[in-house]
Each structure stands twice: as structure tokens, then as C-alpha cells.
Amino acid sequence: MRAHLLNSLTTVRNIGILAHVDAGKTTVTERMLYLTGATYKRGEVHDGTTVTDFDSQERDRGITIFAAAVSCDWDGHRINLIDTPGHVDFSDEVERSLRVLDGAIAVFDGVAGVEPQSESVWRRADRHGVPRVAFVNKLDRAGADLDAAVESIRRRLHPAPLVVQLPIGREEGFTGVVDLLTMRALVWNDGVCRTGPVPDDLHQEALRRRRMLEETVAELHPAALEEFCAAPADAGPAISEGTLAGALRDLTGSGAGLVVLCGAAYRDRGIEPLLDAVVRYLPSPLDVPPVRGQDGGERAADPDAPLAALVFKVSSTATGRLTYVRLYSGTVRKGDTVLDAGTGRTERISRILRVQADRHAETEQAVAGAIVALVGPKAARAGTTLCAPGSPLLLEPPGATEPVVSVAVEARRSTDADRLAAALARLAEEDPSLAVRTDAETGQTVLSGMGELHLEVAAEKLRRDHRLEVSVGRPQVSYRETVGRGVSGLLYRHVKQDGGAGQFAHVVIDVEPLAEGFVFASAVTGGRVPREYVRAVEAGCRDALADGPLGGHPVTGLRVTLSDGATHVKDSSEMAFRTAGRLALREALRSCAMVLLEPVVEVTVTVPDDMAGGVLGDLPARRGRISGSTARGGTVVITAVVPLSEMFGYATRLRGRTQGRGTFTTRPAGYAPA
């Protein structure tokens, strides 16, 4: 039984679809589901009939907002697939998905190549070590160029592209590809793929590209190099198909190379080879390293090992509260009791669901390598580790980005105030990149998120899903404060006597600017401040970072050094030194030259070339700094760094200036002095 379960894991692929918005991720997903028989008709984004974009807002807006999990079968393999958002405002949804994936398909636009958000999600996948294959989509569009797209991948993402296909035809005439491994042509007609010999007019070009592929692979893979060097010159392919395929799989797994395929998903061209590449090159759960806990413990993908599962998504549906998990080891069964490793709380699993976007099928158990939804856990959040009660393991949760835009939200009817508070709490539970707080000065409820669209979607969920009439204020950006010029030798004595044990702490701190973040160091010698009190001073300093002297904004970009101090035999305590650390840093910041920081974004605007002048004049008027301008097939692509606060309402302004023909995308570029 154990051997059967382990063998079945070799046929599982947990993958994601990653791309810039409008590169065709959801269309690729829909065609994969249709070709594998998971759906009986092709879903279309423009018709609102897609499986993975099932939320009403996704269908209204024509974009993916929420990561959706689906499954399909191909060539004896089970493919668990997560379609992720492409818009920058929902990048944390991508981050949470990447944390539980073993591999990914990176989709690129055949005309635009690497776009800003595709670069952003690529870096996130790099951080998680997720192997990828690339699919250059939309080769049937005017201006599409596989070689140019591959060159942009090489230049901007820096992997070694391993192009395994040669397109047959260009733009409207794109009808198929030559598979450079088998040296056979794949041609699509009315959605049907037919295999045949390489067209005579492409034969020499196909041989040349096969040779280029072999040379690149031989440089990166020892076995391929050995075979390549042993082959006689001018005797056709120098590396056998089996060796080449094995080398491509190894290079994909290590990240040393990127297999590149191409097609036109909307016209059903190129999907079958893409599915073959997923099965052939991307890893199974057994191929990835054992998952490591924060305490150093490990769990391999073994159904008989103790349970270890990571929650990556929580949602409320008509079925109930669904907790989406990736099982890294062990088996979970209906009725099991599991441990929340972070809180020590136990939860009971009442149901286990196989997920197909918004449809669910109940199952009795799930084993290592599976992605399923659990019904029963009431307190689990994204990032929670569920494990066997007798064998705890705490996995590292996905990283979260701090919100940069806020709006005030209030119920139009005073009787709905409690319902609004509950609804906002549920939204923040489902989407950890949303934050809810009460403004201390105005008493207003403030909702913070990753961008204007992110907050629009959240407000619409309040109206549609929770049936609340709400008023939403103007967006406000989240500022930061930093140290422009520091101070040294600031002395602070905390002395308090109010009967009984007193409080005494004496600290001397230096504050200096830092590029980013916060660093605390101790230069105290001779044991004048015990180690446990040094830690208390650091904790106090971190407390003081919550509100700066300029406007009560969080403080970042500073180094604090504890240079001296003194204690009292009876009255010193960790609490006293924590208080001293907090008050000392607050006083020091008031003496420093502080600088207000505001969030900035990199904006990429694509406009017809005869309309570029107005955009080039408008961006500097928004305090933008133009960083580049490139002509591309009748359009101009303009990049600039602009304060986020100046981008509110830009979509409407751009449509007006370009008669609806201009588009733009943004991505966070950090903070800059306001």
C-alpha cells in the first residue's frame, strides 16, 4: 500500500499559472481544462464563462482577482493547478499561492514580452525556488515575435532560455510549431492537433535551432555535454531525444535553464505540448526537498509520516468556511483532530473537499502532495500550519506586504455598524493583505490595502456579499518617517517610585540613518547593562517605531546603538528598561532631522505614438520622473516613477487623453522623500 501511494505521488503536479495582467493566464487555464476533459466547453474571459474566474467581480472586470484551484488529468498524471491574479494589487495572493506550489507556468505576451508584473511574480517565484516553464502566448497577434519575447526574458529575468519549439507561420498565419526534440511538426486546424513532418521550407531553420538548443544544454548539463562531444560532426542531432529531455528536466528543477514553448491559447494552439511539458519537466512532490519547519525539523512527502499541512487561503462560501491547504506529509481523514502549530489549539476536520474552482466534491481522505479544502477549522488563517497533535511542526508562513493605501469606511445606517465590523473582520481574515483599524483621532474605521483597485474590490464585496450599504472615503496613502540626520549620546533616565518596588533604568543611545529597515545594536561593555535588559531596550525601541514625531507615521530606516547604561540593585527590571528604550527613542527622534517618505510606483504606460506627447507632459505634472520611452510597433511604452498619491484617478485621465486607447500598469517601487 505504501509503495502504491508513493508511486502515485510521482504522477502529481502542483503548479500555478503566473503572468502579467492580460497575458492570457486564465485563457491558458481554460484551454487546459477543456483539453483534459475537466470541462465540456471552452470558457471565455470576455463572455464571463470561465471556470477559475467565477466571482461576479472577476467576470464583471474581466481580470483574475482571487487565486482559484482546479484539477485535471493528462497522460496518467494528476495536475493540481492554481490560476493566480496578474494585477499588482493582488500580488500577495500570488505570494500565498507560490508558497505551496512545486512548479509553475510563466505566461508571456508574444507582443509585449516581459512586462512589469511578470517580472515581479518571477522574482517572487525565485524567492520560493519554484521551477518554471515558459509559454509565450498570443503569437497570432500583429507584432508577435517569439525571438523578441525570448530576448526580453533573457535580458530582464536572466535565466538561460531553452527554446524547444519553432513557430510555423507568423501573426495571423501562425498555425503550429516544430517540436525541436522530436523534429516533428504540430499543426492545429479547428482545434485539432495533427502531427507530421517538418515543412521543407523550415527544415534547415529547425536543424539550426535544434543545434542551438543542444549547444546551450551541453554548456549547462554534464551528461548532455558528454553525448554532445562524442557525436560525430554533421551527423544530425548530437544529443538523443531521451538525454535532451532528461537534461531539460534537470535544468528546470535546478533553475539553471528555462524551457520555452509558444502558442496562441485563444485559438487552441500550443496547449497539448504545454501539458506534455508540465508532465515531463516540472517536479512531483517527491522531487522537491523535504519541507523544513522553523525549528529545523523536516517532513518528506510521505503519506505515512506525521501530518504537516500549510493553509494558504481561507474563504467563506455557501458550503461554509473553507480552509485551503497543501499537504506536505502525512494523511488527513474526515473526523481527524489536527493541531494548529502556532496557537496550540486543536481543530476537528468535519469534511474534506476536492476543489474545482467554485465546485466541490467530498472525499474521505487526502494524502501528502494534495491540495484540498477543509471544513471544520474555525481559527486557521492563511499561513497557519496544521499538523499531527503528537508531532508538531511549524512551517514558515508566506510573507505579507504592508498596505500602502487606506480609505475610511462607514455604514450608511447606524444600525449596521456592528454588521460592518463583522464583515470587515471576515474580509481581513480571508485576505491578510487587508488591514482594519480605528483612527484614534477621528474614530473612523479605516480599511488599508495594496492599491486603489484592491480597496474597490473589498468595498464591492461588502455591498454584494454582505449586503451592506457603505460610504467609502477618498483613498489616502500610507506615509513613513525616516531619519535624515541622527543624534548621539542621548541619555534617558527612567525613575519611578510609587510605593513598593520602584522602576529604574538608565540608557544612552545613538541614532543614525539607515538605507531601510531597523537595526539595533549594543556597544555596552563591562556588563553595565545585563543581556536581558539589552533585549528589553530593543523591544522598547521597536515599540517607539509605531508613530514618528512628524505626523504619527511608522518610522523606518534607522540604526539604534545602546552605548551605555546603568542599573539599580532592586528597582531595575525588564519592564523598566523596555519603557526607557521606548521613551529614549521617542525623545531622540524629536531631536533628529526627520524626513517624510511617501510610497512611489513604477508606471508603465502604453499609448499610440501620436498620443505620447500628452502622456509625457502629464506624468511630470504628477511629480513623476520619466525613466524611459521605447517605440514598439506603432505604440510608445513610457516608464516613470510616480508618487502613489498622484495615481488616483489616472485611469480615467489616461482614457480621456488617448481616446480610450492607452493602458498602464504599476508596481511598487518603495518609498521616496515626499
Order of alpha helices (4+ residues) and beta strands (2+ residues): alpha-beta-alpha-alpha-beta-beta-alpha-beta-alpha-beta-alpha-beta-beta-beta-beta-beta-alpha-alpha-alpha-beta-alpha-beta-beta-beta-beta-beta-beta-beta-beta-beta-beta-beta-beta-beta-alpha-beta-beta-alpha-beta-beta-beta-beta-beta-beta-alpha-beta-alpha-beta-alpha-beta-beta-alpha-beta
